[in-house]
């Protein structure tokens, strides 16, 4: 093994699912983009008395050995240790924090784990490719989500727009022309594990209806990819609104999300939908630079607690 650094830091962006959430768990394609306006950061600094985890946002500081069962950060640290072939981690403190709201569909869990894996790997001198980071973070996502599709760890670890099919390597999504999205937060956290579990229960209860819903979502994701790669993002609006209706039919929307989606569409957005696990969390509205201010105002009036502007663009080479 190589030498240990005295202090390392790393960060990772949030993410937004443009199309295909939930259906992606059942093999349909989905599109997602990194959202750099919100970030997770991790720092590892040499310490004493073992390996400590300091999850500041949660107000928790604990030794690795004392982590609760299923703790994703302890899992991340342990996976990096194993990957490096170490008996034990050096005495140090891993501190994490994030500006990404928790349980809000913006990938906070994947981002925190990605930043932690990167910072810890750098600390112990372990080189990891982006695909390695993604694979390790996927293991932590299993603790949070139960049956994750792998889309969150892929888009966050690769930090580029992706076309994702479960079980396959993520394909880069080529954004031919940038487009402007508003991301509005209902302010209501909603654990993804619950909505994913409810969709599974729905699928078991009504397999044919849910299979039809998943297929319709998959067709939308494929059509959206073509428009994005063909430089016609302004045509995405109706696909977003249709995807939202299909998510409503899966019962993963909520009155707050529907109110924001309606407000966006009535104030000039080209289309809008919930994003991520649903039931709360965030929604997306496709806007132009001309309509952005009016749509943002309407979202805030309709109860959004925060609106982020982001441009989806091609990944940095
Ligand atoms: O709520 P988020 O941002 O973690 O998004 C989860 C996306 C789902 O499709 C609902 C689940 C998954 O594992 O893909």
Boltz pocket constraint, residues with backbone or C-beta under 6 A from the ligand:
constraints:
  - pocket:
      binder: B
      contacts: [[A, 15], [A, 17], [A, 20], [A, 21], [A, 22], [A, 23], [A, 24], [A, 25], [A, 104], [A, 105], [A, 106], [A, 107], [A, 145], [A, 147], [A, 148], [A, 149], [A, 150], [A, 151], [A, 152], [A, 190], [A, 192], [A, 196], [A, 275], [A, 276], [A, 277], [A, 278]]
      max_distance: 6.0
